Amino acid sequence: MRKNYLHLDFKGISPFAPHWPTYLKHFQSLGFDGLLLELDCKYAWESWPGAALDHYTKQDVLAMIDLAKASGFEVSLLIQVQGHLEWALKHDRYAPLRESGFINELCPCNPDAVKKVEDWIDEAVALCPDAPYLHLGGDEVWHLCTCDACQKRGEGAADRKMAVYLDHVGRCCRRVVGHGMRPMVWSDMFVSRKCYEPIKTLPRETIIVNWCYHEKAPFAGLKEMQGTGYEIWGAPAIRCGWGPDHLSGIYDENGVAARVANIKEWQQTGINLINTVWGRPSSFNVLYPPYHCFAEAFAAAGTDGASWRIDGDDAFAVQSRRWRELETEYDRLLRKGVLLFKWSVGLNRVARYIGRRPGLFNADCYKQSEALAKDVEALRKKLFDFFTDNGLSDAEEFIDERISMLTPPLEEPENPALERSEIL
């Protein structure tokens, strides 16, 4: 039987440790058999002093791992060995480790950076010593080989960038193998460059995980990578995305439907899967909504999830319906705010044609805006209550970010008593 892992990226909205058993029970009921935990910036790694948040203590993480294993899950960790390190490299103390000054990527030719990553690998292994895998990330290394040291390292290679990449990733993989674990690496650096033979330079124990979130089967690069003889896993996404589906504030039904379709496409391949649940596009972008927003996608990804229904009476279903009500209310207020803003623009544009000064209509619009603001504040409280009741992190940021989209940018009238359309 294929393995069906659930990846949880904790740099976004994630459960506080005391609420972990509730979520774990739901994931277990859906039929997932493995967990890939990406602690990211939510755990104060000893390898990165002063960089991360103290969201989960070491005791929290150890207890969460132990409970997951006692519940029948295989548990492994994911760290990032080159890119997606904004949360750490943004700090001045780690600036010397950056690739060409970019805060999201470290230089693999910097001895101090290499030592930092090796220490991090050792720490991750010690945190979960009996894990079958350690995922090393390695995806979206956008600034690869842009500094002088990396360019010099790659001299003479047919593909300078890939040579530097493989040198670093290979070194990291060998360190993981030395600990008795199998390393995992994301596929996109091979797929984007359409170069698959270099995979064979990595240790034979390495697993390449091919993530594709929007395309349909046959997935790009899958056949070619399988042809290398290395073990290849697939990766659909339960929670991911960018653009209008998240800037609107709340994920809509179409977004969830797209996630379900992507998951089902991957399931047809019959290979081992890691179902990814991202927290943000990166450390510096918007938060994705809570797990409850993606309830149907979680169910679709689970081996036994077909029996789960959002109209059921289990705790997750009840809270998912509650979230859906909040989504509906959010959408109503968003539409009202947009209409009010358009109304104000239109009225003030009319003023120039009828011989009245712009801004005269502000009081009319502002009165409606005040009514909207009361509804928005009521929604804010409901959202906070939801986050509190469900033991979820990042409530203040998420709510402030989304609520800010609801109130139209109207100028307060200078003299509300006089600035009305009926008064000259």
C-alpha positions as CSV (number, residue, x, y, z in Angstrom):
1,M,0.0,0.0,0.0
2,R,1.2,3.5,-0.8
3,K,2.2,5.8,2.0
4,N,0.0,8.8,2.5
5,Y,1.7,11.6,4.4
6,L,0.4,14.9,5.7
7,H,2.8,17.8,5.7
8,L,2.1,20.6,8.2
9,D,3.9,23.9,7.7
10,F,3.8,25.7,11.1
11,K,5.1,29.1,10.0
12,G,1.4,30.1,9.4
13,I,-1.7,29.5,11.4
14,S,-1.1,26.3,13.5
15,P,-2.5,24.7,16.6
16,F,-1.2,25.6,20.0
17,A,0.4,22.5,21.7
18,P,-2.5,21.8,24.1
19,H,-4.9,21.6,21.1
20,W,-2.7,19.3,19.1
21,P,-4.5,16.1,20.2
22,T,-7.8,17.3,18.8
23,Y,-6.3,17.9,15.3
24,L,-4.3,14.7,15.5
25,K,-7.4,12.7,16.1
26,H,-9.1,14.2,13.0
27,F,-6.0,13.5,10.8
28,Q,-6.0,10.0,12.1
29,S,-9.7,9.5,11.3
30,L,-9.1,10.5,7.7
31,G,-6.5,7.8,7.2
32,F,-3.2,9.6,7.0
33,D,-0.3,7.3,8.1
34,G,2.6,9.8,8.3
35,L,3.3,13.3,9.4
36,L,6.0,15.6,8.0
37,L,6.3,18.5,10.4
38,E,7.9,21.8,9.3
39,L,8.5,23.8,12.5
40,D,10.2,26.6,10.6
41,C,10.1,29.9,12.6
42,K,7.8,28.6,15.3
43,Y,10.5,26.7,17.2
44,A,13.5,28.2,18.8
45,W,16.2,26.1,17.1
46,E,19.5,26.1,19.0
47,S,21.2,26.2,15.6
48,W,19.7,29.6,14.9
49,P,19.8,31.5,18.2
50,G,17.7,34.6,18.3
51,A,16.0,33.9,14.9
52,A,12.8,32.1,15.6
53,L,9.7,32.5,17.8
54,D,9.2,30.6,21.0
55,H,5.8,29.3,19.9
56,Y,6.6,25.6,20.5
57,T,9.0,24.7,23.3
58,K,11.2,21.7,23.0
59,Q,9.0,19.9,25.5
60,D,5.9,20.8,23.3
61,V,7.5,19.4,20.1
62,L,8.7,16.2,21.8
63,A,5.3,15.6,23.3
64,M,3.6,16.3,19.9
65,I,5.9,13.8,18.2
66,D,5.4,11.2,20.9
67,L,1.6,11.5,20.7
68,A,1.6,11.2,16.9
69,K,3.8,8.1,17.0
70,A,1.5,6.6,19.8
71,S,-1.4,7.3,17.4
72,G,0.2,5.2,14.7
73,F,1.8,7.9,12.6
74,E,5.3,7.8,11.1
75,V,6.8,11.2,12.0
76,S,9.5,13.0,10.2
77,L,10.7,16.7,10.1
78,L,11.3,19.1,7.2
79,I,14.0,21.9,7.3
80,Q,15.3,24.1,4.6
81,V,19.0,23.9,3.6
82,Q,19.3,26.8,1.2
83,G,16.2,28.8,0.2
84,H,13.1,29.9,2.1
85,L,15.1,31.1,5.1
86,E,13.7,34.6,5.4
87,W,12.7,34.0,9.0
88,A,16.4,33.5,10.0
89,L,18.5,35.4,7.4
90,K,16.4,38.6,7.9
91,H,18.4,39.2,11.2
92,D,21.6,41.2,10.9
93,R,23.6,38.6,12.8
94,Y,23.0,36.2,9.9
95,A,23.5,38.7,7.1
96,P,27.0,37.3,6.3
97,L,25.4,33.9,5.4
98,R,23.2,35.4,2.6
99,E,23.6,34.6,-1.1
100,S,24.4,38.0,-2.7
101,G,22.6,39.8,0.1
102,F,19.2,38.1,-0.5
103,I,17.5,37.4,2.8
104,N,15.7,34.3,1.6
105,E,18.7,32.3,0.6
106,L,22.0,31.3,2.1
107,C,25.3,30.9,0.2
108,P,26.3,27.2,-0.1
109,C,29.9,28.2,-0.7
110,N,30.2,30.1,2.6
111,P,31.9,27.8,5.2
112,D,29.9,29.4,8.0
113,A,26.7,28.8,6.2
114,V,27.6,25.2,5.5
115,K,28.4,24.7,9.2
116,K,25.1,26.3,10.2
117,V,23.2,23.9,8.0
118,E,25.1,20.8,9.2
119,D,24.4,21.7,12.8
120,W,20.8,22.2,12.0
121,I,20.6,18.8,10.4
122,D,22.1,17.3,13.5
123,E,19.7,19.1,15.7
124,A,16.7,18.0,13.6
125,V,17.9,14.4,13.8
126,A,18.3,14.6,17.5
127,L,14.8,16.1,17.9
128,C,13.2,13.1,16.1
129,P,15.9,10.4,16.2
130,D,13.8,7.5,15.0
131,A,12.3,9.3,12.0
132,P,12.5,7.3,8.7
133,Y,13.2,10.5,6.8
134,L,14.5,14.1,7.0
135,H,13.2,16.4,4.3
136,L,15.8,18.9,3.4
137,G,13.6,21.2,1.2
138,G,15.9,22.6,-1.5
139,D,13.1,24.1,-3.5
140,E,12.8,27.5,-5.2
141,V,16.5,28.5,-4.9
142,W,15.9,31.5,-7.0
143,H,19.2,33.3,-6.5
144,L,21.4,30.2,-7.0
145,C,25.0,30.9,-7.9
146,T,24.8,34.7,-8.1
147,C,27.7,35.5,-5.7
148,D,31.4,35.4,-6.7
149,A,32.2,32.4,-4.5
150,C,29.5,30.3,-6.0
151,Q,30.3,31.3,-9.6
152,K,33.9,30.4,-9.0
153,R,32.9,27.1,-7.5
154,G,30.9,26.2,-10.6
155,E,33.6,27.1,-13.1
156,G,34.1,24.4,-15.8
157,A,30.8,22.7,-15.1
158,A,28.4,22.2,-18.0
159,D,25.6,23.7,-15.8
160,R,27.3,26.0,-13.3
161,K,24.2,26.5,-11.2
162,M,23.2,22.9,-11.0
163,A,26.8,21.9,-10.1
164,V,26.8,24.3,-7.1
165,Y,23.3,23.2,-6.1
166,L,24.2,19.5,-6.2
167,D,27.4,20.0,-4.3
168,H,25.5,21.5,-1.4
169,V,22.4,19.3,-1.5
170,G,24.5,16.2,-2.0
171,R,26.6,17.1,1.1
172,C,23.5,17.6,3.1
173,C,22.0,14.3,1.9
174,R,25.1,12.4,2.8
175,R,25.0,13.8,6.3
176,V,21.4,12.6,6.7
177,V,22.4,9.2,5.5
178,G,25.2,9.1,8.0
179,H,22.6,9.5,10.7
180,G,20.8,6.4,9.4
181,M,17.9,8.3,7.8
182,R,16.8,8.8,4.2
183,P,16.9,12.3,2.9
184,M,14.1,13.9,0.9
185,V,14.5,16.8,-1.6
186,W,11.9,18.8,-3.5
187,S,11.9,18.3,-7.3
188,D,11.5,21.7,-8.8
189,M,15.1,22.6,-9.3
190,F,15.4,19.5,-11.6
191,V,12.0,20.0,-13.3
192,S,12.4,23.7,-14.0
193,R,15.8,23.1,-15.7
194,K,14.7,19.8,-17.3
195,C,17.8,18.1,-16.0
196,Y,17.2,14.7,-14.4
197,E,20.5,12.8,-14.8
198,P,22.2,14.9,-12.1
199,I,19.8,13.3,-9.6
200,K,22.1,10.2,-9.9
201,T,24.9,12.2,-8.2
202,L,22.9,12.2,-4.9
203,P,23.1,9.2,-2.5
204,R,20.9,6.3,-3.6
205,E,18.9,6.6,-0.4
206,T,17.6,10.1,-1.5
207,I,13.9,10.4,-2.2
208,I,12.9,13.1,-4.7
209,V,9.4,14.6,-4.0
210,N,7.7,16.0,-7.1
211,W,5.3,18.8,-6.2
212,C,2.8,20.0,-8.7
213,Y,-0.2,22.0,-7.4
214,H,-2.0,23.3,-10.5
215,E,-1.2,21.0,-13.4
216,K,-3.0,17.8,-14.3
217,A,-1.4,14.3,-14.9
218,P,0.9,13.4,-16.4
219,F,2.9,15.7,-14.1
220,A,6.0,17.5,-15.4
221,G,9.2,15.6,-14.8
222,L,7.6,12.6,-13.1
223,K,8.3,10.0,-15.8
224,E,11.8,11.3,-16.3
225,M,12.6,11.3,-12.6
226,Q,11.3,7.7,-12.2
227,G,13.6,6.8,-15.1
228,T,16.6,7.6,-12.9
229,G,15.9,4.6,-10.7
230,Y,15.5,6.8,-7.6
231,E,12.4,6.6,-5.4
232,I,10.0,9.4,-6.4
233,W,7.1,10.6,-4.3
234,G,4.4,12.9,-5.3
235,A,3.0,16.0,-3.6
236,P,-0.4,17.6,-4.1
237,A,-1.4,20.6,-2.0
238,I,-4.3,20.8,0.5
239,R,-3.5,24.4,1.3
240,C,-1.5,26.7,-1.0
241,G,-2.0,29.4,-3.6
242,W,-1.6,33.0,-4.3
243,G,-3.6,35.8,-6.0
244,P,-7.2,36.7,-5.8
245,D,-8.1,33.5,-3.9
246,H,-6.2,34.8,-0.9
247,L,-6.2,38.5,-1.3
248,S,-10.0,38.4,-1.1
249,G,-9.4,37.4,2.5
250,I,-11.1,34.0,2.7
251,Y,-10.5,31.0,0.5
252,D,-13.6,30.4,-1.6
253,E,-15.3,27.2,-2.7
254,N,-13.6,27.3,-6.1
255,G,-10.2,27.3,-4.4
256,V,-11.1,24.2,-2.4
257,A,-12.4,22.5,-5.5
258,A,-9.1,23.2,-7.2
259,R,-7.3,21.6,-4.3
260,V,-9.5,18.5,-4.3
261,A,-9.0,18.1,-8.1
262,N,-5.2,18.3,-7.7
263,I,-5.3,15.7,-4.9
264,K,-7.3,13.3,-7.0
265,E,-5.0,13.7,-10.0
266,W,-2.1,12.7,-7.8
267,Q,-3.9,9.8,-6.2
268,Q,-4.3,8.2,-9.7
269,T,-0.5,7.9,-10.0
270,G,-0.5,5.2,-7.2
271,I,2.8,6.5,-5.8
272,N,3.6,7.5,-2.2
273,L,2.3,11.0,-1.5
274,I,3.0,13.9,0.8
275,N,-0.1,16.1,1.0
276,T,1.3,19.6,1.7
277,V,-0.4,22.1,3.9
278,W,1.4,25.4,3.6
279,G,1.2,28.2,6.2
280,R,2.3,31.1,3.9
281,P,3.7,31.5,0.4
282,S,6.9,32.6,2.2
283,S,7.8,34.0,5.6
284,F,7.0,37.6,4.3
285,N,3.6,36.9,2.7
286,V,0.0,36.6,3.8
287,L,-1.3,33.9,6.1
288,Y,-3.4,31.1,4.6
289,P,-6.7,30.5,6.5
290,P,-7.2,27.8,9.2
291,Y,-7.4,24.1,8.5
292,H,-11.2,24.3,8.7
293,C,-11.4,26.4,5.6
294,F,-9.9,23.4,3.6
295,A,-12.0,20.7,5.3
296,E,-13.0,19.0,2.1
297,A,-9.4,19.0,0.8
298,F,-8.2,17.3,3.9
299,A,-10.9,14.7,3.6
300,A,-10.1,14.1,-0.1
301,A,-6.4,13.6,0.7
302,G,-7.0,11.1,3.5
303,T,-7.0,7.4,2.6
304,D,-10.2,6.9,4.6
305,G,-11.5,10.5,4.1
306,A,-14.4,9.6,1.7
307,S,-16.6,8.8,4.7
308,W,-16.1,12.2,6.3
309,R,-18.8,14.8,5.7
310,I,-18.9,18.5,6.6
311,D,-22.5,18.1,7.7
312,G,-21.4,15.5,10.3
313,D,-21.5,15.9,14.0
314,D,-17.7,15.4,14.8
315,A,-15.9,18.4,16.3
316,F,-14.0,19.3,13.1
317,A,-17.1,19.3,11.0
318,V,-19.0,21.5,13.5
319,Q,-16.1,24.0,13.5
320,S,-15.8,23.9,9.7
321,R,-19.4,24.8,9.3
322,R,-18.9,27.6,11.8
323,W,-15.9,28.9,9.7
324,R,-18.1,28.8,6.6
325,E,-20.6,31.1,8.3
326,L,-17.8,33.5,9.0
327,E,-16.6,33.3,5.4
328,T,-20.1,34.1,4.2
329,E,-20.3,37.1,6.5
330,Y,-16.9,38.3,5.4
331,D,-17.9,38.1,1.8
332,R,-21.1,40.1,2.4
333,L,-19.1,42.9,4.2
334,L,-16.4,42.8,1.5
335,R,-19.0,43.4,-1.3
336,K,-20.7,46.1,0.7
337,G,-17.4,47.9,1.3
338,V,-16.4,47.7,-2.3
339,L,-19.8,49.1,-3.4
340,L,-19.6,51.9,-0.9
341,F,-16.2,52.9,-2.1
342,K,-17.4,52.9,-5.7
343,W,-20.5,54.9,-4.7
344,S,-18.3,57.5,-3.1
345,V,-16.0,57.8,-6.1
346,G,-19.0,58.1,-8.4
347,L,-20.8,60.8,-6.3
348,N,-17.7,62.9,-6.0
349,R,-17.0,62.6,-9.7
350,V,-20.5,63.9,-10.4
351,A,-19.8,67.0,-8.3
352,R,-17.6,68.6,-11.0
353,Y,-20.4,68.4,-13.5
354,I,-23.2,69.9,-11.3
355,G,-21.2,72.8,-10.0
356,R,-20.6,71.5,-6.5
357,R,-17.3,71.0,-4.8
358,P,-15.8,67.5,-4.5
359,G,-16.1,66.1,-1.1
360,L,-19.6,67.5,-0.5
361,F,-21.0,64.0,-0.6
362,N,-18.5,62.6,1.9
363,A,-21.0,62.8,4.8
364,D,-23.6,60.7,2.9
365,C,-21.0,58.0,2.3
366,Y,-19.4,58.2,5.7
367,K,-22.6,57.6,7.5
368,Q,-22.9,54.3,5.6
369,S,-19.3,53.6,6.3
370,E,-19.9,54.0,10.0
371,A,-22.6,51.4,9.9
372,L,-20.3,49.0,8.0
373,A,-17.6,49.6,10.6
374,K,-19.9,48.3,13.3
375,D,-20.6,45.1,11.4
376,V,-16.9,44.7,10.7
377,E,-16.0,45.0,14.4
378,A,-18.7,42.4,15.2
379,L,-17.1,40.0,12.7
380,R,-13.6,40.7,14.2
381,K,-14.9,39.5,17.6
382,K,-16.4,36.4,16.0
383,L,-13.1,35.6,14.3
384,F,-11.1,36.0,17.5
385,D,-13.6,33.7,19.3
386,F,-13.1,31.1,16.6
387,F,-9.3,31.2,16.8
388,T,-9.5,31.1,20.6
389,D,-12.0,28.2,20.7
390,N,-9.9,26.2,18.3
391,G,-6.5,26.9,19.8
392,L,-5.1,28.5,16.7
393,S,-2.1,30.8,16.5
394,D,-1.6,34.1,14.6
395,A,-5.1,35.3,15.3
396,E,-4.2,39.0,15.6
397,E,-2.2,39.1,12.4
398,F,-4.7,37.2,10.3
399,I,-7.7,39.1,11.5
400,D,-6.0,42.5,11.3
401,E,-4.9,41.7,7.7
402,R,-8.2,40.5,6.5
403,I,-10.4,43.0,8.3
404,S,-8.3,45.8,6.8
405,M,-9.6,44.8,3.4
406,L,-13.3,45.4,4.4
407,T,-13.3,49.1,5.2
408,P,-13.3,51.4,2.1
409,P,-10.7,54.2,2.2
410,L,-13.1,57.1,2.6
411,E,-12.1,60.6,3.8
412,E,-13.9,61.7,6.9
413,P,-16.0,64.8,6.2
414,E,-14.7,68.1,7.5
415,N,-18.1,69.2,8.7
416,P,-20.6,66.4,8.8
417,A,-23.4,68.8,9.7
418,L,-23.0,70.8,6.5
419,E,-21.5,68.4,4.0
420,R,-24.7,66.7,2.8
421,S,-26.1,66.5,-0.6
422,E,-29.2,68.4,0.4
423,I,-27.3,71.4,1.7
424,L,-25.7,74.0,-0.6
